[in-house]
Amino acid sequence: MLLPGTGSDEVFVRAVFGGPLRALGVPLIAPPPPPGAALADGYLATLDALADEHGELLVGGISFGAHLAAEWAVANPGRCGGLLAALPAWNGAPGSAPASLAATLSADLVAGSGVGAALAQTAGSPDWLRAELDRAWRRHGAGLAMSLRVAAGRPAPTLDDLAALDVPAGIGTCTDDPIHPTKVASEWARALPRAVLGETTLTALGADRESLGRATVLAFLKALRTP
C-alpha cells in the first residue's frame, strides 16, 4: 500500500508507482486520502486493516506518505515486508523543514483566501506540478487546509526509529528538489539497516512520472540483496 504526499492524492501515486510495480507483478493499493483531520490516523487505520486481511505488507509513499508508511512500519515490524519511501522531507520533529513550512503556508492561504487564491501562488512552479496541485487540492475539498496542517506538524520517524527497522527499503530522491532535500533521503538510507538510495530529478519527474517510481523500486530491489 502506497500513500500520497501532502495535499496530493492516489492519482499521483498510481502515476509514479503503478508501472514500475506492475512490471514486477506487484499489485498496488493506493486509496484516496482520508479527509481533513483524519488524514494521518485514517491512513494508519487502513494499513492496520490491510495487514489484518492480507498479512505482511510492502508499504511506502511519497513525501508525507513515506513518513506515514515508515511510522506504521516502525510500529509494526512483524507485519512489514519492505518500505518504498520516495522524497522523505524530514526525520523526527518537522521543525523548519521546507516541506513543513510550505504546507503551513499553503494551509494559511487556503483557509484565508480559498483554494483558487492558493493555487494562484503556484504560478512560478513547473506546469506539470501546477496541474497536479490543481487537481489534487480541489479533490480534497473543504478538508484541504486541515489535512495540510496535519501533515506539516506531524513528526516523522527519528533516525533511531529507522535504525530499528530491519526490512529492505528503497529510498527515492530528486537531487534538484529543495523541498525534499536529498540530504534527508540520504540520512534515511544510512539509518535504515537494509536501505539503498535511488536518485532522479524533478526535471525527469516532470517529463515522466514513473522516473521517481523506478528509482525507488530499483533501490528496493538492490536492498533485497543486502544481507
Phi, psi and omega in degrees: 000130182239140188244147181277169179277184183302122178073001180266193183207178183291340177298316179291321177302315181294323179295324183279314190253345185303308181296309180301321179286324178299322180298335178264359182075023181261119179290141181255124171253120182220083182286156178294157182294134170299147188283143168054232185294345181276001188308302186287306183296327178294317178293318179297322178294324177294319176299317177301314182295320179293321177294322176298324184277319190249346185088216186301136184241146163268118186240162178171193180169189183241127177057242181300329176297323175295321178299312183295318179298318179293323176300315179295318181297319179298322181280344184225058186298330180284349181248004181249123179263351180174166186226132173243102186243104179261130174059048173302143189252339177194171169231148185069212180294143184295326179053233182259026179303135183305320181294323178293315179297320180295319180293321178295316178298317179297319178299318179297318180294316180297314182294323185273327188231352180099165183296319181301315180294322178295318179296328179297334180285352179266014186303332180276357181280159176303151183304320184294323180289320177299320179294320178297314181295320181300316180290308188292315182298319180292327179292330179292335176063218187293341181273001187301309184301317181292320179294324176297320180292321178302313182294318184296330186257357187272128177296144169272168173304144175284167177296327176295320176301313182296326181297338180269358184264095187266068176227156175300136183219130171255125181248123181253139179221150168256116190291347180250022183258107181285342181279329178237079190299140176300332177303319180292314179300321178295321177296319176299313183295324179287325183286318181292132186296332186229053184245151173230141180265130174247140186240142167213198180225161174296326177300314178296320181297322179296325180274332187209102184302327184289350180300322178289319177298318180296317180298319182288316181292319177298319177298321178296317180297323175294322180294329178301333181270000179277122183293000000 
